[in-house]
Amino acid sequence: MPKINLDIDELSHEKAALSDFLASPGAFNDPNYGAKNRRFNELEQIIDKATLRQTLENNLGEAKELASGSDELAELAKSEVAETEKQLNDLEEELFMILAPKDPNDEKNVIIEIRAGAGGDEASLFASELYRMYLRYCEAHNLKTELLSTSDNDTGGYKEVIFKVTGDSPYAQLKFESGVHRVQRVPATESQGRIHTSTVTVAVLPEAEEADIAIDPKDLRIDIFRASGHGGQSVNTTDSAVRITHLPSGMVVTNQDEKSQTKNKEKAMSVLRSRLLQQKVEEEQSKLAAERRSLIGSGDRSEKIRTYNFPQDRITDHRIGYSRSSMPKMMDGNFDDIVLELQKAERSLQAHEAEQSQGA
């Protein structure tokens, strides 16, 4: 990988200016506080790695000079040359990972939609387990979650659950979860021990602000109706449920979880904006190279991205051919390794595209 040129003095000046800002009394109230704090942390990583690179380059020069001899010390130096060159190559890759162009939506909050697919009650139960898995992941990464809408069934599973995730760059961490999640296991209701295959679809939508997506009120049809639920419990007795239809796209969003019509409308509009932004993202992704499209997803919810094989205790992500065991840990939200492998694959593809564009 070619060397990335960096001016450590210039980066250090920027870091010092950000440090002064972050230490100031009113920093936390600044609307750009989060972005500046992330940039400060990024600069720390870049400067540390660039400084280490300088040290390794000096060590490499000395080792090469010693390796030119013919004594026992020269043999040791040759070994050090090979090791230092590998360290430098690894360091260059790490620097590229930090400096590679970011997805413009990476820092956005997300809305996650989980829907039971093929498999009936078993799919609904797995949808509820995936929901729990994401909640645990978010807890472990200091991400906050807010339930927006649910549609459950009589077995305790979800036909659909929609929730919001906020915090430090949730989209960057969770965007690769979009697609079809396939589960293979023996359902609790299966008396003969046969393995069933069920599917659940997950859509991870970057949360859209009003500035991201302009919606003309004339393009909306808003219907108000009485909420319904199981067993007559927690059912609204007023017309507070909201259904919003976006006429140009035909998208329909319903929300009835709140007793307030206003809150239901706010949640429904939030989901609608995010779905429209996702549509825009999908259009942009369709222009990407096929390799990145298969990794990030084209937005087609029929794409099978991962299989959870319970009898064999194996989770496989089909996009990168990565497999691991320990299903209980996975379902308890411990899948950082998969997220890191997917992020690494995305950056590698970005590097490949950048090299191709430079060579063109």
Long-range contacts (C-beta under 8 A, 24 or more apart in sequence): 1-89, 1-92, 1-93, 1-96, 1-351, 3-92, 4-92, 4-95, 4-96, 4-99, 6-46, 6-50, 6-95, 8-47, 8-50, 8-51, 8-54, 11-43, 11-46, 11-47, 11-50, 12-47, 14-43, 15-40, 15-43, 15-44, 15-47, 18-43, 34-107, 34-168, 35-107, 38-107, 38-168, 38-169, 42-98, 45-98, 46-95, 46-98, 46-99, 49-91, 49-94, 49-95, 49-98, 50-95, 52-91, 53-88, 53-91, 53-92, 53-95, 56-84, 56-87, 56-88, 56-91, 57-88, 59-84, 60-84, 60-85, 60-88, 96-347, 96-351, 97-344, 97-347, 100-347, 100-350, 100-351, 100-354, 101-350, 102-172, 103-171, 103-172, 103-175, 105-171, 105-175, 105-206, 105-281, 106-169, 106-171, 106-172, 106-175, 107-169, 107-171, 107-172, 108-170, 108-171, 108-206, 108-207, 109-164, 109-165, 109-166, 109-167, 109-170, 109-171, 109-206, 109-207, 110-164, 110-165, 110-170, 110-171, 110-174, 110-175, 110-204, 110-205, 110-206, 110-207, 110-274, 111-148, 111-162, 111-163, 111-164, 111-165, 111-204, 111-205, 111-207, 111-270, 111-271, 111-274, 112-162, 112-163, 112-164, 112-165, 112-174, 112-177, 112-202, 112-203, 112-204, 112-205, 113-160, 113-161, 113-162, 113-202, 113-203, 113-205, 113-271, 114-158, 114-160, 114-161, 114-162, 114-200, 114-201, 114-202, 115-159, 115-160, 115-200, 115-201, 115-202, 115-203, 116-157, 116-158, 116-159, 116-160, 116-198, 116-200, 117-180, 117-198, 117-199, 117-200, 117-201, 118-197, 118-198, 118-199, 119-183, 119-196, 119-197, 119-198, 119-199, 120-198, 121-153, 121-155, 121-157, 121-187, 121-189, 122-183, 122-187, 122-189, 122-196, 122-198, 123-157, 123-183, 123-198, 123-199, 123-200, 124-152, 124-153, 124-155, 124-157, 124-158, 124-159, 125-155, 125-156, 125-157, 125-187, 126-157, 126-181, 126-183, 126-198, 126-200, 126-308, 127-157, 127-158, 127-159, 127-160, 127-161, 127-200, 128-156, 128-157, 128-158, 128-161, 129-331, 130-181, 130-200, 130-202, 131-158, 131-161, 131-163, 132-331, 132-333, 133-330, 133-331, 133-332, 133-333, 133-335, 134-163, 134-165, 134-174, 134-177, 134-333, 135-333, 136-332, 136-333, 136-334, 137-174, 137-333, 137-334, 137-335, 138-165, 138-167, 138-170, 138-333, 139-333, 140-333, 140-334, 141-167, 141-168, 141-173, 142-167, 142-168, 143-167, 143-168, 143-170, 143-173, 147-257, 148-255, 148-257, 148-267, 148-270, 148-271, 149-254, 149-255, 149-256, 149-257, 149-267, 149-271, 150-257, 152-230, 154-230, 162-271, 164-207, 164-270, 166-207, 171-204, 171-206, 172-343, 173-339, 174-204, 174-339, 175-204, 175-206, 175-296, 176-204, 176-295, 176-296, 176-297, 176-305, 176-319, 176-339, 176-342, 176-343, 176-346, 177-202, 177-204, 177-305, 178-202, 178-203, 178-204, 178-297, 178-299, 178-301, 178-305, 179-297, 179-301, 179-303, 179-304, 179-305, 179-306, 180-301, 180-302, 180-303, 180-304, 180-305, 181-305, 181-306, 181-307, 181-308, 182-304, 182-306, 182-307, 182-308, 183-307, 183-308, 183-310, 184-307, 184-308, 184-309, 184-310, 184-311, 185-308, 185-309, 185-310, 185-311, 186-310, 186-311, 195-311, 199-304, 201-301, 203-278, 203-301, 205-271, 205-274, 205-275, 205-277, 205-278, 206-274, 206-277, 206-278, 206-281, 207-270, 207-273, 207-274, 207-277, 208-270, 208-273, 208-274, 208-276, 208-277, 209-273, 210-273, 212-273, 212-277, 213-273, 213-276, 213-277, 213-280, 215-246, 215-269, 215-272, 215-273, 215-276, 219-246, 219-247, 219-248, 220-244, 220-245, 220-246, 220-247, 221-245, 221-247, 222-265, 224-261, 227-256, 228-256, 240-264, 242-268, 243-268, 244-268, 244-269, 244-272, 246-272, 246-276, 249-276, 249-279, 251-275, 251-276, 289-349, 289-353, 291-349, 291-352, 292-346, 292-349, 292-350, 292-353, 294-319, 295-319, 295-320, 295-342, 295-345, 295-346, 295-349, 296-346, 317-341, 317-342, 319-345, 320-345
